[in-house]
Amino acid sequence: MLRLVLNVIWLVLSGFWLFLGYMVAGVVACLLVVTIPFGIAAFRIGLYALWPFGREVVRRPTAGAASTIGNVLWIVLFGWWLVIGHIGTAIALAVTIVGLPLAWANLKLIPVSLVPLGSQIVDSGRYVPAGRLT
């Protein structure tokens, strides 16, 4: 129930605008054929930004060299300013006690905003790495 309340507050105060920003960036990236992987990453981040509580980012163990090269390009072109934006927004949200969980959610977006390729977003506590039986 708490996750639902936090997600609704997040959606109203910042999630919807982050979602729209990432969706626009994804559409622009998909228009240029070479940057389609960046567009798909932007769509994935946008959906995570829409409803972040109860989900987390994990690295895919099968991600290879292509995702590493893509992440280096992403960091140089987009990642650094996305991180600065998320940190600035987190600081602004942390001014009030009510905004602290929202600031934390904004900080949770930093890893996937910095290196999105080779990452996946899963429900919290439900990820089992490939090859492990638990």
Accessible surface in RSA format (square Angstrom, percent):
REM  Atomic radii and reference values for relative SASA: ProtOr
REM  Chains: A
REM  Algorithm: Lee & Richards
REM  Probe-radius: 1.40
REM  Slices: 20
REM RES _ NUM      All-atoms   Total-Side   Main-Chain    Non-polar    All polar
REM                ABS   REL    ABS   REL    ABS   REL    ABS   REL    ABS   REL
RES MET A   1   176.88  91.6 130.38  86.3  46.50 110.7 116.42  99.0  60.46  80.1
RES LEU A   2   128.27  71.4 120.87  86.5   7.40  18.6 123.55  86.8   4.71  12.7
RES ARG A   3   136.19  57.2 135.59  69.1   0.60   1.4  45.26  61.9  90.93  55.1
RES LEU A   4    90.55  50.4  86.92  62.2   3.63   9.1  89.20  62.6   1.34   3.6
RES VAL A   5    64.78  42.6  61.83  56.0   2.94   7.1  64.68  56.2   0.09   0.3
RES LEU A   6    30.31  16.9  30.31  21.7   0.00   0.0  30.31  21.3   0.00   0.0
RES ASN A   7     2.62   1.8   2.62   2.5   0.00   0.0   0.00   0.0   2.62   2.5
RES VAL A   8    68.56  45.1  68.56  62.1   0.00   0.0  68.56  59.6   0.00   0.0
RES ILE A   9    59.45  33.8  56.72  42.3   2.72   6.6  59.45  42.8   0.00   0.0
RES TRP A  10     0.00   0.0   0.00   0.0   0.00   0.0   0.00   0.0   0.00   0.0
RES LEU A  11    53.50  29.8  53.00  37.9   0.51   1.3  53.00  37.2   0.51   1.4
RES VAL A  12   103.39  68.0  83.16  75.3  20.23  48.7  89.97  78.2  13.43  36.4
RES LEU A  13   102.18  56.9  78.84  56.4  23.34  58.7  80.43  56.5  21.75  58.5
RES SER A  14    11.94  10.1  10.21  13.6   1.73   4.0  11.62  24.7   0.32   0.5
RES GLY A  15     0.00   0.0   0.00   N/A   0.00   0.0   0.00   0.0   0.00   0.0
RES PHE A  16    85.74  42.9  85.74  53.1   0.00   0.0  85.74  52.0   0.00   0.0
RES TRP A  17   164.01  65.8 155.19  75.1   8.82  20.7 137.16  73.1  26.85  43.6
RES LEU A  18    40.98  22.8  37.92  27.1   3.06   7.7  40.52  28.5   0.47   1.3
RES PHE A  19    40.55  20.3  40.55  25.1   0.00   0.0  40.55  24.6   0.00   0.0
RES LEU A  20    68.21  38.0  68.10  48.7   0.11   0.3  68.21  47.9   0.00   0.0
RES GLY A  21    42.40  52.3   0.00   N/A  42.40  52.3  36.14  99.2   6.26  14.0
RES TYR A  22    11.97   5.6  10.42   5.9   1.56   4.0  10.84   8.1   1.13   1.4
RES MET A  23    36.67  19.0  36.58  24.2   0.10   0.2  18.72  15.9  17.95  23.8
RES VAL A  24    95.91  63.1  93.75  84.9   2.16   5.2  95.85  83.3   0.06   0.2
RES ALA A  25    48.38  44.5  38.19  58.9  10.19  23.2  44.85  63.2   3.53   9.3
RES GLY A  26     0.00   0.0   0.00   N/A   0.00   0.0   0.00   0.0   0.00   0.0
RES VAL A  27    79.26  52.2  77.80  70.4   1.46   3.5  78.96  68.6   0.30   0.8
RES VAL A  28    81.39  53.6  81.25  73.6   0.14   0.3  81.25  70.6   0.14   0.4
RES ALA A  29    13.21  12.2  10.03  15.5   3.18   7.2  13.10  18.4   0.12   0.3
RES CYS A  30    42.23  31.9  30.10  33.6  12.12  28.5  21.43  54.3  20.79  22.4
RES LEU A  31   133.98  74.6 108.80  77.8  25.18  63.3 111.43  78.3  22.54  60.7
RES LEU A  32   110.57  61.6 107.04  76.6   3.53   8.9 110.57  77.7   0.00   0.0
RES VAL A  33   116.73  76.8 107.00  96.9   9.73  23.4 107.00  93.0   9.73  26.4
RES VAL A  34   137.39  90.4 116.34 105.3  21.05  50.7 123.41 107.2  13.98  37.9
RES THR A  35    31.42  22.3  30.87  31.3   0.54   1.3  31.32  42.1   0.10   0.1
RES ILE A  36    65.03  37.0  65.03  48.4   0.00   0.0  65.03  46.8   0.00   0.0
RES PRO A  37    72.21  52.6  68.08  62.1   4.13  15.0  71.19  58.8   1.02   6.4
RES PHE A  38    18.69   9.4  18.25  11.3   0.44   1.1  18.25  11.1   0.44   1.3
RES GLY A  39     0.00   0.0   0.00   N/A   0.00   0.0   0.00   0.0   0.00   0.0
RES ILE A  40    93.69  53.3  93.20  69.4   0.49   1.2  93.20  67.1   0.49   1.3
RES ALA A  41     0.35   0.3   0.03   0.0   0.33   0.7   0.13   0.2   0.23   0.6
RES ALA A  42     2.85   2.6   2.85   4.4   0.00   0.0   2.85   4.0   0.00   0.0
RES PHE A  43    62.18  31.1  62.18  38.5   0.00   0.0  62.18  37.7   0.00   0.0
RES ARG A  44    60.21  25.3  55.69  28.4   4.51  10.7  36.69  50.1  23.52  14.3
RES ILE A  45     0.00   0.0   0.00   0.0   0.00   0.0   0.00   0.0   0.00   0.0
RES GLY A  46     0.00   0.0   0.00   N/A   0.00   0.0   0.00   0.0   0.00   0.0
RES LEU A  47    96.70  53.9  94.26  67.4   2.44   6.1  94.26  66.2   2.44   6.6
RES TYR A  48     1.58   0.7   1.50   0.9   0.08   0.2   0.00   0.0   1.58   2.0
RES ALA A  49     0.00   0.0   0.00   0.0   0.00   0.0   0.00   0.0   0.00   0.0
RES LEU A  50    43.90  24.5  43.90  31.4   0.00   0.0  43.90  30.8   0.00   0.0
RES TRP A  51    89.40  35.9  89.40  43.3   0.00   0.0  68.67  36.6  20.73  33.6
RES PRO A  52     0.00   0.0   0.00   0.0   0.00   0.0   0.00   0.0   0.00   0.0
RES PHE A  53    23.15  11.6  18.48  11.4   4.67  12.2  18.77  11.4   4.38  12.5
RES GLY A  54    14.49  17.9   0.00   N/A  14.49  17.9   4.45  12.2  10.04  22.5
RES ARG A  55    56.42  23.7  56.32  28.7   0.10   0.2  14.04  19.2  42.38  25.7
RES GLU A  56    64.16  36.8  63.66  48.2   0.50   1.2  16.88  32.7  47.27  38.6
RES VAL A  57    37.59  24.7  13.63  12.3  23.96  57.7  13.63  11.8  23.96  65.0
RES VAL A  58    28.58  18.8  23.01  20.8   5.57  13.4  28.58  24.8   0.00   0.0
RES ARG A  59   120.43  50.6 108.67  55.4  11.75  28.0  71.95  98.3  48.47  29.4
RES ARG A  60    90.98  38.2  85.25  43.5   5.73  13.6  24.20  33.1  66.78  40.5
RES PRO A  61    87.25  63.6  47.20  43.0  40.06 145.6  59.83  49.4  27.42 170.4
RES THR A  62   112.55  80.1  81.85  83.0  30.70  73.2  73.16  98.3  39.40  59.6
RES ALA A  63    31.46  28.9   5.46   8.4  26.00  59.1   8.10  11.4  23.36  61.9
RES GLY A  64    42.00  51.8   0.00   N/A  42.00  51.8  34.52  94.7   7.48  16.7
RES ALA A  65    75.94  69.8  61.33  94.6  14.61  33.2  66.42  93.5   9.52  25.2
RES ALA A  66    84.76  77.9  69.00 106.5  15.75  35.8  73.83 104.0  10.92  28.9
RES SER A  67    15.84  13.4  10.31  13.8   5.53  12.7  12.96  27.6   2.88   4.0
RES THR A  68    81.15  57.7  79.32  80.4   1.83   4.4  57.13  76.7  24.02  36.3
RES ILE A  69   111.45  63.4 109.91  81.9   1.54   3.7 111.36  80.2   0.09   0.2
RES GLY A  70     9.29  11.5   0.00   N/A   9.29  11.5   8.81  24.2   0.47   1.1
RES ASN A  71     8.94   6.2   8.94   8.6   0.00   0.0   5.34  12.8   3.60   3.5
RES VAL A  72    85.27  56.1  84.57  76.6   0.70   1.7  85.15  74.0   0.12   0.3
RES LEU A  73    89.81  50.0  89.77  64.2   0.04   0.1  89.81  63.1   0.00   0.0
RES TRP A  74     8.99   3.6   8.99   4.4   0.00   0.0   8.99   4.8   0.00   0.0
RES ILE A  75    60.88  34.6  60.78  45.3   0.09   0.2  60.78  43.8   0.09   0.3
RES VAL A  76    97.74  64.3  84.18  76.2  13.56  32.7  88.84  77.2   8.91  24.2
RES LEU A  77    94.87  52.8  79.04  56.5  15.83  39.8  81.36  57.1  13.50  36.3
RES PHE A  78    61.19  30.6  61.19  37.9   0.00   0.0  61.19  37.1   0.00   0.0
RES GLY A  79     0.00   0.0   0.00   N/A   0.00   0.0   0.00   0.0   0.00   0.0
RES TRP A  80   137.92  55.3 134.00  64.9   3.91   9.2 129.46  69.0   8.46  13.7
RES TRP A  81   121.92  48.9 117.80  57.0   4.12   9.7 110.45  58.9  11.47  18.6
RES LEU A  82    22.81  12.7  21.08  15.1   1.73   4.4  22.29  15.7   0.52   1.4
RES VAL A  83    23.21  15.3  23.21  21.0   0.00   0.0  23.21  20.2   0.00   0.0
RES ILE A  84   108.36  61.7 104.93  78.2   3.43   8.3 106.29  76.5   2.07   5.6
RES GLY A  85    38.30  47.2   0.00   N/A  38.30  47.2  36.98 101.5   1.32   3.0
RES HIS A  86     5.92   3.2   4.66   3.2   1.27   3.2   2.32   2.4   3.61   4.2
RES ILE A  87    74.20  42.2  74.20  55.3   0.00   0.0  74.20  53.4   0.00   0.0
RES GLY A  88    38.73  47.8   0.00   N/A  38.73  47.8  32.12  88.1   6.61  14.8
RES THR A  89    52.60  37.4  47.14  47.8   5.46  13.0  27.06  36.3  25.54  38.6
RES ALA A  90     4.58   4.2   4.01   6.2   0.58   1.3   4.26   6.0   0.32   0.9
RES ILE A  91   116.93  66.5 112.39  83.7   4.54  10.9 115.10  82.9   1.83   5.0
RES ALA A  92    67.39  62.0  49.05  75.7  18.35  41.7  54.40  76.6  12.99  34.4
RES LEU A  93    32.02  17.8  27.73  19.8   4.29  10.8  30.79  21.6   1.23   3.3
RES ALA A  94    40.25  37.0  25.93  40.0  14.32  32.6  26.26  37.0  13.99  37.1
RES VAL A  95   121.87  80.2  88.40  80.0  33.48  80.7  95.80  83.2  26.07  70.7
RES THR A  96    79.92  56.8  73.55  74.6   6.37  15.2  71.23  95.7   8.69  13.1
RES ILE A  97   149.90  85.3 141.79 105.6   8.11  19.5 142.01 102.3   7.90  21.4
RES VAL A  98   108.30  71.3  97.98  88.7  10.31  24.9 104.62  90.9   3.68  10.0
RES GLY A  99     4.58   5.6   0.00   N/A   4.58   5.6   4.50  12.4   0.08   0.2
RES LEU A 100    90.49  50.4  86.08  61.6   4.40  11.1  86.37  60.7   4.12  11.1
RES PRO A 101    46.57  33.9  39.61  36.1   6.96  25.3  46.38  38.3   0.19   1.2
RES LEU A 102     1.52   0.8   1.52   1.1   0.00   0.0   1.52   1.1   0.00   0.0
RES ALA A 103     5.85   5.4   5.85   9.0   0.00   0.0   5.85   8.2   0.00   0.0
RES TRP A 104   157.79  63.3 156.19  75.6   1.59   3.7 140.49  74.9  17.30  28.1
RES ALA A 105     0.01   0.0   0.01   0.0   0.00   0.0   0.01   0.0   0.00   0.0
RES ASN A 106     0.08   0.1   0.08   0.1   0.00   0.0   0.00   0.0   0.08   0.1
RES LEU A 107    69.10  38.5  61.73  44.2   7.36  18.5  62.09  43.6   7.01  18.9
RES LYS A 108    48.62  23.7  38.95  23.9   9.67  23.0  33.95  30.6  14.67  15.6
RES LEU A 109     0.01   0.0   0.01   0.0   0.00   0.0   0.01   0.0   0.00   0.0
RES ILE A 110    31.32  17.8  31.32  23.3   0.00   0.0  31.32  22.6   0.00   0.0
RES PRO A 111    71.80  52.3  65.90  60.1   5.90  21.4  71.24  58.8   0.56   3.5
RES VAL A 112     0.21   0.1   0.02   0.0   0.20   0.5   0.21   0.2   0.00   0.0
RES SER A 113     0.00   0.0   0.00   0.0   0.00   0.0   0.00   0.0   0.00   0.0
RES LEU A 114    59.22  33.0  59.22  42.4   0.00   0.0  59.22  41.6   0.00   0.0
RES VAL A 115    42.95  28.3  42.84  38.8   0.11   0.3  42.84  37.2   0.11   0.3
RES PRO A 116     0.00   0.0   0.00   0.0   0.00   0.0   0.00   0.0   0.00   0.0
RES LEU A 117    23.33  13.0  22.53  16.1   0.80   2.0  23.33  16.4   0.00   0.0
RES GLY A 118     3.03   3.7   0.00   N/A   3.03   3.7   0.00   0.0   3.03   6.8
RES SER A 119     2.16   1.8   1.47   2.0   0.69   1.6   0.00   0.0   2.16   3.0
RES GLN A 120    51.76  28.9  51.76  37.8   0.00   0.0  16.06  34.2  35.71  27.1
RES ILE A 121    35.47  20.2   9.21   6.9  26.26  63.3   9.21   6.6  26.26  71.3
RES VAL A 122    29.16  19.2  22.67  20.5   6.49  15.6  29.16  25.3   0.00   0.0
RES ASP A 123    67.53  47.3  62.78  62.5   4.75  11.2  11.81  27.8  55.72  55.6
RES SER A 124    38.19  32.3  26.76  35.7  11.43  26.3  17.45  37.2  20.74  29.1
RES GLY A 125    77.33  95.4   0.00   N/A  77.33  95.4  43.01 118.0  34.32  76.9
RES ARG A 126   180.95  76.0 153.27  78.1  27.68  65.9  48.11  65.8 132.84  80.5
RES TYR A 127    60.05  28.0  36.49  20.8  23.56  61.3  35.71  26.8  24.33  30.0
RES VAL A 128    77.50  51.0  57.91  52.4  19.58  47.2  58.72  51.0  18.78  50.9
RES PRO A 129    43.06  31.4  41.66  38.0   1.40   5.1  41.66  34.4   1.40   8.7
RES ALA A 130    80.00  73.6  47.48  73.3  32.52  74.0  58.76  82.7  21.24  56.3
RES GLY A 131    86.34 106.5   0.00   N/A  86.34 106.5  42.57 116.8  43.77  98.0
RES ARG A 132   148.45  62.3 138.53  70.6   9.92  23.6  35.30  48.2 113.15  68.6
RES LEU A 133   177.91  99.1 147.68 105.7  30.23  76.0 149.39 104.9  28.51  76.7
RES THR A 134   146.87 104.5  67.54  68.5  79.33 189.1  93.28 125.3  53.59  81.0
END  Absolute sums over single chains surface
CHAIN  1 A     7915.9       6684.9       1231.0       6334.3       1581.6
END  Absolute sums over all chains
TOTAL          7915.9       6684.9       1231.0       6334.3       1581.6
